[in-house]
Amino acid sequence: MSTWHDLVTASLIGTERSVVPAPAIPGLPATEDGTGDPAAVLLDRAALLTAARRAGRRPDRAEPLPVCEPDPRPAVSPAASRRLARMLADADAALLIEWLTAVVARGLRPAAQHLPALLDQARRLRSKHAALADLVAQAGGPRARWLAGLNPDWGFMAAPTLPGDDAWRLGSRGQRRAYLAALAAKDPDAALDLVKNGWAAADPADRIMLLSVLADGLGPAAEPLLEAVLDDPAVHARTCAADLLARQPGSALGQRMAERALRCVRLERSARGPHLVITPPADCDASMRRDGITPGPAAGSAPIPEQARLLREVVARTPPRTWTDSFGLTAAQVVALRSGTWTPVLFTGWARAAIAQRDHDWTAALIGHALAGRLPGTAAEIQALGQLARRADPVRGVPDTLPELWPDAPPVVGAALGVLRFRYDMLKELDHDHSG
């Protein structure tokens, strides 16, 4: 039977240099050789073949699909399913991760009709959000794995696994990561020992992978390793280790940052009331570079912006309780102190520190200060407020506890309120009205 490809080839070569193929269609008499214009004959035969293709064909024998294992978990509520559809349309990885984490923790599953879209999101975003694919696999359960086996695009969900220690010794980077993450969830000390023993032989990319897995269950036992990594030749490994140490309450790096910060920011009391006096770092010395702060591209040519950036980086790595303990004030009182043109720098640094250390008191104080009328003006402040709204305790989104927007409130404030309410409603829906 002449195929559509044969006709397309003839049309591209030209009917003057190619014979127009005759389509043989089962059930129809063979077409006679055309005696008219070859181009017209080609079009007629293409029309005939098109009609035959659209008319269908006798069914071939197909192998039945494998049976999907049952999933006894109840599905999320209809309201939660509608919210998931909105998040999938927005492709918001952070909210999806939070939603899926809550679904897994509650022993629920997404509605079946959303699994293809979840698998597509995991495929598109897994290079930047490795946790998303794992959460889709856990929340989707046997049906997600069944679907993944039917579509090569979702093959990462059905990747072959190696038994036991073979995954660590012989597996790909992804398999090694999965093995280490599973071990860390069961036995953090054993996972840390595995990282220590394999550190010397790991290449720079593997070292970043190892540190990223440790980040989820970071404890004091990891501090000696991370302190040693601060002297690693690879800059990305050093930066990652510094960021992890900045998250760790009571770490030596946090104490060093607190000493720097208190030299830069001090509380003074005057007739006009208490206020902050700022003396930013003059430059980025060797000790600061070791602790993860790097000179900016504008160092030396624009001293004021560079000094502001260095102050922000120091404050961002300083434990938030440093300020409340040293000044004898609450987080809300510290945030409200006057600091002149340094206010945006301090707000951004405090926001990053509160997020890194998961300090809910400071997160609430910063959000409350912004929503009460201390408008975020710089791009960094606007970004910080958005991140705070995504990391704050969802209880902050209870409608009766949030302030009303004033008439001329900027869009960024409305967006932050919207995120808080969205996250509160998102988690509330998972606790009610489960439908199987």
C-alpha positions in Angstrom: 0.0 0.0 0.0 1.3 3.4 -1.0 1.8 5.5 2.1 1.2 9.1 2.7 4.9 9.5 2.9 5.3 8.4 -0.8 2.8 11.0 -1.9 4.5 13.7 0.1 7.9 12.7 -1.4 6.5 12.8 -5.0 5.1 16.3 -4.4 8.4 17.6 -3.0 10.5 16.1 -5.9 8.0 17.2 -8.5 5.7 15.3 -10.7 7.8 16.0 -13.8 10.7 14.0 -12.2 8.8 11.4 -10.2 6.0 8.9 -10.9 2.9 9.6 -8.9 2.4 6.5 -6.7 -0.9 4.7 -6.8 -2.4 4.0 -3.4 -3.6 0.5 -2.9 -6.6 0.6 -0.5 -8.1 -2.7 0.8 -11.7 -3.1 -0.4 -11.3 -0.7 -3.4 -10.3 -1.5 -7.0 -6.8 -0.5 -7.9 -6.6 3.0 -9.3 -5.8 3.3 -13.0 -2.8 5.2 -14.2 -3.9 8.8 -14.7 -3.7 10.2 -18.2 -4.3 13.8 -17.2 -2.2 16.4 -15.5 0.2 14.6 -13.1 -0.2 17.3 -10.5 -4.0 16.9 -10.5 -3.6 13.1 -10.3 -1.4 13.5 -7.3 -3.9 15.7 -5.5 -6.8 13.3 -6.4 -4.8 10.3 -5.0 -3.9 12.3 -1.8 -7.6 13.1 -1.3 -8.5 9.4 -1.8 -5.8 8.3 0.7 -6.9 11.0 3.2 -10.5 9.7 3.1 -9.3 6.1 3.5 -7.2 7.0 6.5 -10.0 8.9 8.1 -12.4 6.0 7.5 -10.5 3.9 9.9 -9.1 0.4 9.7 -9.7 -3.0 11.1 -8.5 -3.2 14.7 -5.2 -4.9 15.3 -4.7 -7.3 18.2 -3.6 -5.2 21.2 -2.0 -6.5 24.4 -4.1 -5.5 27.5 -2.7 -2.8 29.7 -1.2 -4.0 33.0 -3.5 -3.8 36.0 -2.9 -0.8 38.3 -2.6 -1.7 42.0 -5.4 -0.4 44.2 -4.7 2.7 46.3 -6.7 2.5 49.6 -6.0 6.1 50.6 -8.9 8.6 50.4 -8.8 11.3 47.8 -8.5 14.9 48.8 -11.7 16.9 49.0 -13.3 18.5 45.9 -12.3 21.9 47.1 -8.7 20.7 47.4 -8.8 19.3 43.9 -10.0 22.6 42.5 -7.2 24.4 44.3 -4.6 21.9 42.9 -5.9 22.6 39.4 -5.2 26.3 40.0 -1.7 25.6 41.2 -1.0 23.4 38.3 -2.1 26.1 35.9 0.2 28.6 37.6 3.1 26.1 37.7 4.1 27.3 41.2 6.6 24.8 42.4 6.9 26.1 46.0 3.1 25.8 46.6 2.9 22.4 44.9 5.7 21.1 47.1 3.9 22.4 50.3 0.6 21.0 49.1 2.0 17.6 48.2 3.9 17.4 51.5 0.7 18.0 53.4 -1.1 15.4 51.3 1.5 12.8 52.0 1.5 13.7 55.8 -2.2 13.2 56.0 -2.3 9.9 54.2 -4.3 11.3 51.2 -4.0 11.2 47.5 -4.7 13.6 44.6 -7.7 13.0 42.5 -6.8 10.7 39.6 -7.6 13.2 36.9 -4.8 15.5 38.1 -2.0 12.9 38.0 -1.0 13.4 34.3 -0.6 17.2 34.9 1.4 16.5 38.2 3.7 14.1 36.3 4.3 16.7 33.6 5.1 19.4 36.2 7.5 17.0 37.9 9.2 16.3 34.6 9.6 20.0 33.7 10.7 21.2 37.1 12.8 18.3 38.5 16.1 19.8 37.5 15.5 22.7 39.8 13.1 21.0 42.3 14.2 17.5 42.8 11.9 17.1 45.8 8.9 17.6 43.6 9.3 14.4 41.7 9.7 12.4 44.9 6.5 14.0 46.4 4.5 13.3 43.2 5.6 9.7 43.4 4.6 9.4 47.1 1.3 11.3 46.8 0.4 9.7 43.4 1.1 6.2 44.7 0.6 3.1 42.6 -1.5 5.0 40.0 1.2 7.5 39.3 3.7 4.7 38.9 1.3 2.9 36.6 0.9 5.9 34.4 4.6 6.5 34.3 5.1 3.0 32.9 2.8 3.9 30.0 4.5 7.2 28.9 8.3 7.4 28.2 8.2 11.1 29.1 7.5 10.1 32.7 10.1 7.4 32.7 12.0 9.1 35.6 9.2 7.9 37.9 9.7 4.3 36.9 13.5 4.4 36.8 15.0 1.0 37.7 16.2 0.7 41.3 19.3 -1.1 42.4 19.0 -3.3 45.5 20.5 -2.2 48.8 24.0 -0.7 48.9 24.4 -1.2 45.1 22.4 2.0 44.6 25.0 3.9 46.5 28.1 2.1 45.1 27.0 1.6 41.5 24.0 3.9 40.8 23.6 7.1 38.9 23.7 10.4 40.8 19.9 10.4 41.0 19.9 6.8 42.4 22.6 7.7 44.9 20.6 10.8 45.9 17.5 8.7 46.4 19.3 6.1 48.5 21.0 8.8 50.7 17.7 10.6 51.2 15.9 7.4 52.2 18.7 6.5 54.6 18.7 10.1 56.1 15.0 9.8 56.8 15.6 6.5 58.7 19.0 7.0 60.2 20.5 10.5 59.9 23.7 9.5 61.7 24.3 6.7 59.2 23.7 9.0 56.3 26.1 11.6 57.7 28.8 8.9 58.1 28.2 7.8 54.5 28.7 11.4 53.3 31.9 11.8 55.4 33.4 8.6 54.0 32.6 9.4 50.4 33.5 13.1 50.5 37.1 12.8 49.4 36.2 10.8 46.3 33.2 12.9 45.3 33.4 15.3 42.4 32.1 18.9 42.8 28.6 18.1 41.5 28.3 15.1 43.8 29.4 17.2 46.8 26.6 19.7 46.1 24.2 16.7 45.9 25.4 15.3 49.2 25.0 18.6 51.0 21.6 19.2 49.5 20.4 15.9 50.9 21.8 16.7 54.4 20.0 20.0 54.4 16.6 18.4 55.0 17.6 16.7 58.3 20.5 19.0 59.4 21.6 18.5 63.0 24.5 19.6 65.2 26.4 16.4 64.3 26.9 17.7 60.7 28.6 21.0 61.8 32.2 19.7 61.9 31.9 18.4 58.3 30.3 21.7 57.1 33.0 23.7 58.9 35.6 21.7 57.1 33.9 22.3 53.7 34.3 26.0 54.2 37.9 25.4 53.2 36.9 23.3 50.1 38.5 24.4 46.8 35.1 24.4 45.1 33.3 27.8 45.6 29.9 26.3 45.2 30.5 23.7 47.9 31.8 26.4 50.3 28.8 28.6 49.6 26.4 25.7 50.2 28.1 24.7 53.4 27.9 28.3 54.7 24.2 28.5 53.9 23.6 25.3 55.7 25.5 26.5 58.8 23.6 29.7 58.8 20.4 27.7 59.1 21.7 25.7 62.1 20.8 27.3 65.4 23.8 27.7 67.7 26.4 27.1 64.9 29.9 28.6 65.2 29.3 30.4 61.9 26.1 32.0 63.3 28.1 33.2 66.3 30.8 34.7 64.1 28.1 36.4 62.0 26.4 37.8 65.2 29.7 39.3 66.4 30.1 41.0 63.0 26.5 42.2 62.9 26.6 43.8 66.3 29.7 45.7 65.3 27.7 47.0 62.3 24.3 47.7 64.0 24.0 49.2 67.4 21.0 50.5 69.4 21.1 54.2 70.6 18.5 56.0 72.7 17.9 59.7 72.2 15.3 62.3 72.9 13.5 61.2 69.8 13.4 57.6 71.0 15.5 54.5 70.3 17.0 54.1 66.8 19.6 52.0 65.0 23.0 53.4 64.1 24.7 51.6 61.2 28.4 51.2 60.4 28.6 48.8 57.4 31.6 46.6 56.8 34.4 48.5 55.0 35.3 45.5 52.8 35.0 41.8 52.5 37.9 40.4 54.4 39.2 36.8 54.3 37.2 35.6 57.3 34.0 36.9 55.7 34.8 35.1 52.5 35.4 31.9 54.3 32.0 32.2 55.9 30.3 32.4 52.5 30.2 36.2 51.8 31.9 37.0 48.5 32.9 40.4 47.1 30.3 41.8 44.7 31.1 42.7 41.1 30.9 46.4 42.0 33.5 46.2 44.8 35.9 49.1 44.8 33.9 51.1 42.2 30.7 51.8 44.1 31.5 51.7 47.8 28.1 52.6 49.2 26.1 49.9 47.3 28.8 47.4 48.0 28.8 48.2 51.7 25.0 47.9 51.8 25.3 44.5 50.1 27.9 43.3 52.6 25.7 44.5 55.5 22.7 42.6 54.1 24.7 39.4 53.7 26.0 39.6 57.3 22.5 40.3 58.7 21.0 37.5 56.5 23.4 35.0 58.2 22.9 36.3 61.7 20.5 34.3 63.9 17.4 36.6 64.4 17.4 36.1 68.2 20.8 38.0 68.3 18.9 41.2 68.0 16.2 40.5 70.5 18.7 39.1 73.1 21.1 42.0 72.6 18.6 44.9 72.5 16.2 43.5 75.1 13.3 44.0 72.7 10.7 41.9 70.9 11.1 41.1 67.2 8.3 43.5 66.4 9.9 46.3 68.4 13.3 45.7 66.7 11.8 45.8 63.2 10.0 49.0 64.0 13.2 50.9 65.0 14.2 53.8 62.8 17.3 53.1 60.7 17.2 55.8 58.0 18.2 54.8 54.5 19.4 51.4 55.8 15.9 50.2 56.5 15.5 48.3 53.1 18.9 46.6 53.7 18.0 45.5 57.2 14.5 44.3 56.2 15.8 42.2 53.5 18.6 40.7 55.6 16.2 40.0 58.5 13.7 38.3 56.2 16.4 36.0 54.8 17.6 35.1 58.3 14.0 34.5 59.5 13.4 32.1 56.6 16.7 30.3 57.0 16.2 29.6 60.7 12.4 29.1 60.4 11.9 31.7 63.1 8.1 32.2 63.1 8.2 35.2 65.6 10.5 37.2 63.3 8.6 36.1 60.2 5.3 37.3 61.7 7.0 40.6 62.9 8.3 41.4 59.4 5.1 40.6 57.7 3.1 42.6 60.2 5.4 45.6 59.8 5.0 45.5 56.0 1.2 45.1 56.1 0.8 47.8 58.7 2.1 50.4 56.3 5.9 50.2 56.2 5.9 49.9 52.4 8.5 47.7 50.8 10.1 50.0 48.2 13.1 48.2 46.7 13.0 45.2 44.5 14.9 43.2 47.2 12.3 44.2 49.8 9.4 43.2 47.6 11.0 39.8 46.9 11.7 39.3 50.6 8.1 40.1 51.5 6.9 37.5 48.9 9.2 34.9 50.3 8.1 35.6 53.9 4.4 35.2 52.9 5.3 31.7 51.5 7.3 30.6 54.5 5.2 32.1 57.3 3.0 29.9 59.6 -0.1 29.3 57.6 -2.2 30.3 60.7 -1.2 33.8 59.8 -3.6 33.5 56.9 -6.7 33.2 59.1 -9.1 35.8 57.6 -10.1 37.5 60.9 -6.4 38.0 62.0 -5.2 39.8 58.8 -5.3 43.6 58.5 -7.5 45.2 55.9 -5.8 46.7 53.0 -5.8 50.5 52.9 -7.1 52.2 49.8 -3.8 53.0 48.2 -2.0 49.8 49.2 0.5 48.8 46.5 0.0 45.5 44.7 2.9 43.8 46.4 1.1 44.1 49.8 -2.1 42.7 48.3 -0.2 39.8 46.8 1.4 39.0 50.1 -2.0 38.9 51.8 -3.3 36.8 49.0 -0.5 34.2 49.4 -1.1 34.0 53.2 -4.9 33.4 52.7 -4.3 31.0 49.9 -1.9 28.8 52.0 -4.3 28.9 55.0 -7.2 27.8 52.8 -5.1 25.3 51.0 -4.2 23.4 54.1 -7.6 23.8 55.7 -9.2 22.1 52.7 -7.0 19.0 53.2 -8.4 18.5 56.7 -12.1 18.5 55.7 -14.5 16.7 53.5 -12.4 13.8 52.2 -14.1 12.0 49.3 -13.0 8.6 48.1 
